Amino acid sequence: MFTKEYWKSSFDHLKDIRYLTIMAVFIGMKVLMKSFFIPVTPTLRIYMTFLFAAVECSIIGPGAAIVSGCVTDLIGFMLFPNGAFFIGYTISEMTGHLVYALMLYRKKISVLRIFMAKFINNYFTNVILGSLWNHIIVGKAFLYYAGKSIIKNTLMLPIEVVLLVLLFNLLIPSMKQRRFISEENRTPIPWK
């Protein structure tokens, strides 16, 4: 499952012009989408970049996904700064990409896998890490940020999963044809 070859194939994408082009396009789309968000509170926002990240990571794998997450965060900060730079948010972006890649790269994409990827990202990356970074930067209690974040992430989880399933259902035929994902993937993704 997570063999040396599995990781090597992903890192090899960083030397392949075809995959570097795909990464560049996805990084551009993610950075652009970072400028569009739905504000919930001054520190709580709803973004749609997860759609692009999940699809990209299912193609490029975990090694390249970590690099893509880092580059996305750094370019996004340079173009659309929101306060001072903090490395914690870069770590969160890399972690989020890694989770999508581990759950979707070279795997049969299913509702369960998509749900698990979103569940881990929503509660570990967004709630725990995000609240920790806010606590470090602003100094308010960790539980204050976690409480706000857990409500938002719990409400958004089913919506995000449905959006991802619909998106993958649209893209799987094209992704299979271009040999970006495993042939065992089916559309529509069964809801079981």
C-alpha positions as CSV (number, residue, x, y, z in Angstrom):
1,M,0.0,0.0,0.0
2,F,2.5,2.7,1.1
3,T,5.6,1.0,-0.3
4,K,8.8,2.6,-1.3
5,E,7.6,2.4,-4.9
6,Y,4.4,4.2,-4.0
7,W,6.3,7.2,-2.7
8,K,8.9,7.1,-5.4
9,S,6.2,7.2,-8.1
10,S,4.9,10.3,-6.5
11,F,8.2,12.0,-6.2
12,D,9.0,11.0,-9.8
13,H,6.1,13.3,-10.9
14,L,8.3,16.2,-9.8
15,K,10.6,15.4,-12.7
16,D,7.9,14.8,-15.3
17,I,6.9,17.8,-17.4
18,R,3.4,16.5,-17.8
19,Y,2.8,16.3,-14.0
20,L,4.6,19.5,-13.3
21,T,2.3,21.2,-15.8
22,I,-0.7,19.7,-14.0
23,M,0.6,20.8,-10.7
24,A,1.2,24.4,-12.0
25,V,-2.3,24.6,-13.3
26,F,-3.8,23.3,-10.0
27,I,-1.6,25.6,-8.0
28,G,-2.8,28.5,-10.0
29,M,-6.4,27.5,-9.5
30,K,-6.0,27.0,-5.8
31,V,-4.2,30.3,-5.3
32,L,-6.9,32.1,-7.3
33,M,-9.6,30.4,-5.3
34,K,-7.9,31.4,-2.0
35,S,-9.0,35.0,-2.8
36,F,-12.6,33.9,-2.9
37,F,-14.2,32.9,0.4
38,I,-17.3,33.1,2.4
39,P,-16.6,35.0,5.7
40,V,-18.3,33.4,8.7
41,T,-16.3,35.5,11.3
42,P,-13.2,37.6,11.1
43,T,-11.1,34.5,11.6
44,L,-13.4,31.8,10.2
45,R,-13.9,31.5,6.4
46,I,-15.3,28.9,4.0
47,Y,-13.0,28.2,1.0
48,M,-13.6,25.9,-2.0
49,T,-9.9,25.2,-2.7
50,F,-10.4,21.7,-1.2
51,L,-12.0,20.7,-4.5
52,F,-8.9,21.4,-6.5
53,A,-6.6,20.0,-3.9
54,A,-8.4,16.6,-3.7
55,V,-8.4,16.1,-7.5
56,E,-4.8,17.2,-7.9
57,C,-3.6,14.9,-5.0
58,S,-5.4,11.9,-6.5
59,I,-3.3,12.4,-9.6
60,I,0.1,13.4,-8.2
61,G,0.4,11.4,-5.0
62,P,1.8,12.2,-1.5
63,G,5.3,13.3,-2.2
64,A,4.4,15.8,-5.0
65,A,1.3,16.8,-3.0
66,I,3.4,18.0,-0.1
67,V,5.4,20.2,-2.5
68,S,2.2,21.5,-4.1
69,G,0.7,22.4,-0.8
70,C,3.8,24.3,0.3
71,V,4.1,26.2,-3.0
72,T,0.3,26.9,-3.0
73,D,0.5,28.4,0.5
74,L,3.6,30.5,-0.2
75,I,2.4,31.9,-3.5
76,G,-1.1,32.5,-2.0
77,F,0.4,34.4,0.8
78,M,2.6,36.5,-1.5
79,L,-0.4,37.4,-3.8
80,F,-3.1,37.7,-1.2
81,P,-1.5,38.3,2.2
82,N,-3.8,38.3,5.2
83,G,-1.7,39.3,8.2
84,A,1.8,38.3,8.9
85,F,3.3,35.1,7.4
86,F,3.2,32.1,9.8
87,I,4.8,28.8,8.9
88,G,2.0,26.9,10.7
89,Y,-0.5,27.6,7.9
90,T,2.0,26.3,5.4
91,I,2.3,23.1,7.5
92,S,-1.5,22.8,7.5
93,E,-1.7,23.2,3.7
94,M,1.0,20.5,3.3
95,T,-0.8,18.3,5.7
96,G,-4.2,18.7,4.0
97,H,-2.6,17.8,0.6
98,L,-0.9,14.8,2.1
99,V,-4.2,13.5,3.6
100,Y,-5.9,13.8,0.2
101,A,-3.1,12.0,-1.6
102,L,-2.8,9.2,0.9
103,M,-6.5,8.5,0.7
104,L,-7.0,8.9,-3.1
105,Y,-3.7,8.4,-5.0
106,R,-3.6,5.0,-6.7
107,K,-6.7,4.0,-4.8
108,K,-10.3,3.1,-5.9
109,I,-12.0,6.4,-5.2
110,S,-15.1,5.9,-3.2
111,V,-17.5,7.8,-1.0
112,L,-15.9,6.3,2.1
113,R,-12.4,7.4,1.0
114,I,-13.6,10.9,0.2
115,F,-15.4,11.1,3.5
116,M,-12.3,9.9,5.4
117,A,-10.1,12.4,3.7
118,K,-12.5,15.2,4.4
119,F,-13.1,14.0,8.0
120,I,-9.3,13.9,8.7
121,N,-8.7,17.3,7.1
122,N,-11.7,19.0,8.7
123,Y,-11.0,17.8,12.2
124,F,-7.2,17.3,12.4
125,T,-6.0,19.9,9.9
126,N,-8.7,22.6,10.2
127,V,-9.8,22.2,13.8
128,I,-6.8,21.0,15.7
129,L,-3.9,22.5,13.7
130,G,-5.9,25.6,12.7
131,S,-6.9,26.3,16.3
132,L,-3.3,25.7,17.5
133,W,-1.9,28.2,15.0
134,N,-4.6,30.8,16.0
135,H,-3.8,30.2,19.6
136,I,-0.1,30.8,19.0
137,I,-0.6,33.9,16.9
138,V,-3.4,35.7,18.8
139,G,-3.1,34.1,22.2
140,K,-6.7,33.4,22.9
141,A,-7.6,30.0,24.3
142,F,-7.2,27.0,22.1
143,L,-10.7,25.8,23.0
144,Y,-12.2,29.2,21.9
145,Y,-10.9,28.6,18.3
146,A,-11.6,24.9,18.3
147,G,-15.2,25.5,19.4
148,K,-15.9,27.9,16.5
149,S,-14.0,25.7,14.0
150,I,-15.6,22.4,15.0
151,I,-19.1,23.8,14.4
152,K,-18.2,25.1,10.9
153,N,-16.3,22.0,9.9
154,T,-19.1,19.7,11.2
155,L,-21.7,21.6,9.3
156,M,-19.6,21.7,6.1
157,L,-18.4,18.1,6.1
158,P,-21.5,16.5,4.4
159,I,-21.7,19.4,1.9
160,E,-18.0,19.1,1.0
161,V,-18.2,15.3,0.7
162,V,-21.2,15.6,-1.7
163,L,-19.4,18.2,-3.7
164,L,-16.3,16.1,-4.0
165,V,-18.3,13.0,-5.0
166,L,-20.1,15.0,-7.7
167,L,-16.8,16.4,-9.0
168,F,-15.0,13.1,-9.1
169,N,-18.1,11.6,-10.9
170,L,-17.6,14.2,-13.6
171,L,-13.8,13.9,-13.8
172,I,-13.2,10.1,-13.4
173,P,-13.8,9.2,-17.1
174,S,-11.4,11.8,-18.3
175,M,-8.9,11.0,-15.6
176,K,-9.0,7.3,-16.5
177,Q,-8.6,8.0,-20.2
178,R,-5.5,10.0,-19.5
179,R,-4.2,7.3,-17.1
180,F,-4.1,9.7,-14.1
181,I,-6.1,7.3,-11.9
182,S,-6.6,3.6,-11.6
183,E,-8.7,1.8,-14.1
184,E,-10.7,0.2,-11.3
185,N,-12.5,3.5,-10.6
186,R,-16.1,3.7,-11.7
187,T,-18.6,6.4,-12.3
188,P,-20.8,7.2,-10.8
189,I,-19.2,6.5,-7.5
190,P,-21.6,4.2,-5.6
191,W,-23.1,5.8,-2.5
192,K,-22.6,2.7,-0.4
